[in-house]
C-alpha cells in the first residue's frame, strides 16, 4: 500500500481567503478601467459589486474573472448599445438579470437583479453607493446592506456566499441598516435569519453584532409561522437552486415558483431602453 502522507495533496477547489492584493492581467485591468470610464462618460449611474466591493467593505482580496456592475434594467438597456460604438461587444445572457460586455477574452458583467427574479436592482441601490477607486477610476461600490442582500440567494451546491455575508457582518461590527436589509429581503426574511444563524455559529463571541431586537423579530416570525403554517404556501426550492430541486417539480409535481417569479420580472431590452414582461429562459450563470 502507498503511504497516504507521501501522496500528492489535491488542489483546493476554493482559494483560501486573504488580504493580499491580487494583480490583474494588464488586458483585464485595462478593460475594467475603460468600461468604468465609458459609464462615466455616458452618465450612467451604477454600483460596483463583487470582489471589488467585498474588498472595500471587508478587506478580503480575491481573484476575479470579471467586474460586476450593478444597475437598473432601464440603465442597462440604454447603455449597452452605446458600448458597441465604443468598440466593445455585448451579449444579453439572461434578460432577467445579466448582460456581458466583452473585449478580447475579458468581460464585465452587467447585473440588474438576482437570477430568480426575486430581488431587482432599483434606483435606491445606486443612491446608497460608497465612493471607491477601482482600477484607477473614481467610482462607487454598493453599500454593505445591498451587497449582503445580493448574496442571500447564492446558495447553490457549486457556490455558496454565506461566508461573504458572515464577513460583512463581522468586519462592520454589525453596524448595518438592518431595516434596509429586511426591506430588500421582503418575503425571503428566512434567508436573513439563516445567514444570521450561520454568523452566530461562526462567530459565537460576537453575537452582539446582531441587535437583540432583530433576533426577537425574526425568531418571533419563525415561531408564529411554525405554530400556524400556511397550508397554501408554495414550494420555494427552485428559488434556491433549480437544478438541485428539479426532482420536486419534474417528478413530484410541486409548483415551479421560479417560473412564476421570473414571468413577473422585467427584462433587459438592449434595443428600446424599456422594461418589458419577461419570457422564461434558462438561467445562465
N, C-alpha and C positions, 0 to 999 in steps of 0.2 A: 504494500500500500504506500501511496505517496504521503509525504509529510505535508499536512494542510498548511502549516506555518510557512513552508517553503514555496507554496504555490502562489502565483501572482494574484494580487487582490483585484477584484473587478473595479472598473472605473465607476465613480459615483454618478448616479443618474441626475443628481441635482448639485449644482455648485454650492459649496458652503458659503453662508453669508459672511460679509466682510465689509470693513470701512475703507479698504484700499481702492483708490480710483482705478478704473479700467480704461485704458486708452482705446479710443475708437479708431478703426481704419480711416485713413485720410479721405477716401471717397465717401464713406458713410457720414463722417463728420461734416463734410462739405455739403452733402445732400440735406442733412438736418438743418444746417445753417441757412441754406438757400431757400428751403421751404418756409422756415420761420420768417425770413426777410420778405418773401413773397406774400405771406399772410399779412405782415405789417403794411406792405405796400398796397395790398387790396383792402386794407382797413377792416379785416375780418377779425371778429372777437372770438377768442378761443382760450382753452386752458391746456397746458401740457400735463399729461398724466404719466402713468407707467413708471419706469425705472428712474427717470429724472425727478419726478415728484416724490417718489419714495426716498431718494437720496436727500432731497431738500428737507423733508419732514422727519426722517429717522436717522440719516447719516449712513444708511446702508447703500453700498455701491454694488451693482450687479451688471454683468454684461447684458446689453440689449441689442437685439437684431433690428429693432425699429424704434421710431419715435411715435409716441401716442399723442395725437391731437384730439382733444375732446371739444366738440362744437355742436351747435344745434343742426338739425337736419336741413333747416332753411339755409343756414350759412354754408353747409357743405354743398348743397345743390347749387348755390350761387357761385362759389369759388372754384369748384372742380374744373369746369370748362376753361376757366382762365389759366389754369396751370398748363394746359396744352399749349397755349400761346407763349408760355414761358419755357417751353422745351421739355416739359415733363410728360409722362404718360399716367393715366389713372384707370382704375377698374373699380366699379361698384360690386364688391364681392357679395354683399347681402344688403339689400335696400333698407332693411330694418335697422342696421347699426354700423356697417363697416364699408369703407372705401379705402383703396390704397393708391398712393401717389408714388410712381417709380422713376428712377433714373439709374441706368446701368443695372447692377444687380442689387441695389439697395432700395429701400422703400420706407414710406411713412404711413402709419395708419391714421385714418380719419374716423373717429368713433362718435356716434350720435346716441348711444344708449347701450343697454345690455342686449345680448343676442336673443334672449327670450322675450323681449319687448316689455318686460315688467317695469323697468326704470329707463326713463328717457332724459337726455340732457336738455335742459331748457336755459333760458336767459339767466336765471338765478345762479346757475353753476358758474357762469362766466363772470357775473358781478362780484363773486366772492373769491376770485383768484388772488394769489400772492405773487409779488414780484420775484423774479429769478433770472439768473444768467444761464442761458442754455447755448452751448457751443459758440460762445462769444456774442450772442444776441440778447439784448434786453427783452425778456419775455415774461411769461406768467405761468405758474403752476396751479393746479386745482387745490382748493382748500382741503385740509385733512379730513373734514367731515364728508365731503363728496368723494374723496379718494377711498375712505373706508367703505362707503356705501357701494362704490363701483366694484368692490371686491366681494360683496356678500354672496353673489351667485357664482363666483369662481370656485366651485366645489366639485369639480369633475374628478374622475379617477386618475386622469393623467396630469391634472393640475389643480392645486388647492392653495388659495391665497389667505387661509386663516392665519398663518404665521405673520403675513404682512399686516393684517388687522391688529393682531396682538402687539406687534412692534409699534404701530401708530399710537395705540393707547398707552403703551409703556413709555415711549420717548416723549409723548406730550404730557405725561403725568396725569392723563385723564382730563386735561383742560380742553375739553371739546364741547361744542354746542350739541349736546345730546338731544335737545328738542329738534334741531335741524336733522339729525341722523334719523330719528324716529319719523319725522315728516317725510323724508325721502324714502324710507323703507316701507311706509304705509302698511298695507295688509301683510307684508312679509316681516313683521316685527319679530317673529320667532327666530329668524336668521340672525337678528341682532342679539337676541338672548343666547343663541347657540354660540356666537362669537365671544360674548362676554364670559360664558362658562369656560370656553377654551382659554381665554385670557386668565381667568381665575386659577385654572389648573396649572398653567404655565408659570404664572407669577403669583403664587399664593400669598406672599408677603406684601403684595401691592394691590390687594383687592379694593382698598380705599380709593384707588384712582377712578373707580366707577362709583358714582354717587349712590348712597343708600336709597334715595328716592327713586332712582332708576331701577334698582333691583326690585324694590317694592312694587313699582308699576308693572314691570314685565312679569315678575313672579305672580302678581295678583291676576294679571290677564291669563297667565297659563293655568293657574288654579281654577279660575272661573270657567275656562274652556274645558278643562278636564272633568269638572263636575257636571257640566251641561254641554257636551259636544254637539255640534251642529250635524244632524243626520244627513243634511243635504250638501255638506261641504264636499267640494270636488277634490279628487286625487291631484296632487301637485308635483309628483315625482319628475315629470318631464321638464318642469321649470328648473330643476336642479341639474339633471343630466338626461337628455332624451335617449341616449344610447343605453345607459345602464338600466333605465326604466322602460325600455322598449317593450319588454315582455308583458308588462302590465297593460299596455294599450293594445298591442298586436295579438296577444293570446288570451289575456284575462279579461278583456272587454271594458277596461276602465276608460274614462274620458281622457282625451288628449288636450289638456288645458293649454299646452304650449301652442297648439294650432289656433285655439281661440284667442289667446293673448296676442299672438303675432298678427292675427287678422284685424285686430283693433288698433294696431300700432301704425304710425306714419312711416313713410319710406323716403329715402333719398331719391330725389329726381334730378339727375345731372343736367337735364335739358331746359327745364322751365323754372327751376327755383321754387317750386311749390311742393307742399307736402300732400301726398295722396294716400288713400287707403291701400294697404299693402296686399299683394298676392303672396301666398305662402310659398316659401322656397326653403331648401335645405340650408341649415346653418353651416357656415364655413368659418371655422376658427383655425 
